[in-house]
């Protein structure tokens, strides 16, 4: 599990790329929830949600999901 990387753009070309991105983002969300500072947690979780939505949108456009 890694911390969220703000502004990261995921390259999704295969189902494997999608699965890896979602797994990494789920781990980042878990780490964000462990943060002691609520404002930081909220910013990080919002960024994770934004990236997840982008990954899902890209995967759907390419017919991967």
C-alpha positions in Angstrom: 0.0 0.0 0.0 1.2 3.4 -0.9 -0.1 6.9 -0.2 -2.2 8.6 -2.8 -0.2 10.4 -5.5 -2.1 13.6 -6.3 -2.6 14.3 -10.0 -1.5 10.8 -11.1 -2.8 9.8 -14.6 -3.3 6.0 -15.0 -2.6 4.4 -18.3 -5.3 1.7 -18.8 -5.0 -0.5 -21.8 -5.7 -3.9 -20.5 -7.9 -5.5 -17.8 -4.7 -6.2 -15.9 -3.9 -2.4 -16.0 -7.3 -1.7 -14.6 -7.0 -4.4 -11.9 -3.6 -3.1 -10.8 -4.8 0.5 -10.7 -7.9 -0.3 -8.7 -5.9 -2.4 -6.2 -3.4 0.4 -5.8 -6.1 3.0 -5.3 -8.0 0.8 -2.8 -4.7 0.6 -0.8 -4.2 4.4 -1.0 -7.8 4.8 0.3 -7.1 2.5 3.2 -3.9 4.5 4.0 -5.9 7.8 3.8 -8.5 6.5 6.3 -5.7 5.8 8.8 -4.6 9.5 8.7 -4.9 11.3 12.1 -5.8 14.6 10.4 -9.4 14.8 9.1 -8.7 17.5 6.5 -5.8 15.5 5.1 -7.9 12.3 5.1 -10.7 14.0 3.2 -8.4 15.5 0.6 -6.6 12.2 0.0 -9.9 10.2 -0.2 -11.4 12.8 -2.6 -8.3 12.4 -4.9 -8.6 8.6 -4.7 -12.2 8.8 -5.7 -11.4 11.1 -8.6 -8.7 8.7 -9.8 -11.0 5.7 -9.4 -13.7 7.4 -11.5 -11.2 8.2 -14.2 -9.8 4.7 -14.3 -13.4 3.2 -14.5 -14.3 5.8 -17.2 -11.2 4.9 -19.3 -11.8 1.2 -18.9 -15.4 1.5 -20.0 -14.4 3.5 -23.0 -12.0 0.8 -24.0 -14.5 -1.9 -23.4 -12.5 -3.6 -20.6 -15.4 -3.6 -18.1 
